[in-house]
Amino acid sequence: MAEQFEPVAAEDFTKITTERLPHQKIEAALILIGGTGVKGMEFSRKVMRAAGWKYERLTTYASHPEVAADAFNRVREILATTDDSEQILALVAQKVAS
């Protein structure tokens, strides 16, 4: 079942709130799709890298909010169509290449 997520804005990475922000929901969905735990985290990192996040693991999204928002929004569009891990990776790579 594909999920719908709200668009991610660059400002989201500096908001302080008790509500889960769209990028947090997307990341949680990727971890779940990837198999939870370490496997899920690695899948999430792979997808984000394929979507355009080119920074190291310890670099925060707030350090480069525009790049992060663009990458998350690419992933968001794909998660609206599929929740198959292999298909997500393929579609993200295809979207970035075009």
C-alpha angles and dihedrals in degrees: 000000000000118000132222117223132185116254116271117237126199089240091062091077093064099040120114111210142135091231121089110253122223095257090052091052091048092049091049090051091051091050091050093047091047093056105271124260120042092338091054093047091051091050090050091051091049092051093046091049090049089048093057107275099135101172132102123271095259094051109105122230088236089064090066105016098166093052091045093049091049092050094047092048091053089052091044091058092051095046087058088065106036145008096196109120097216092046091049092054092046094047094046092051090047092049093051092047093054 
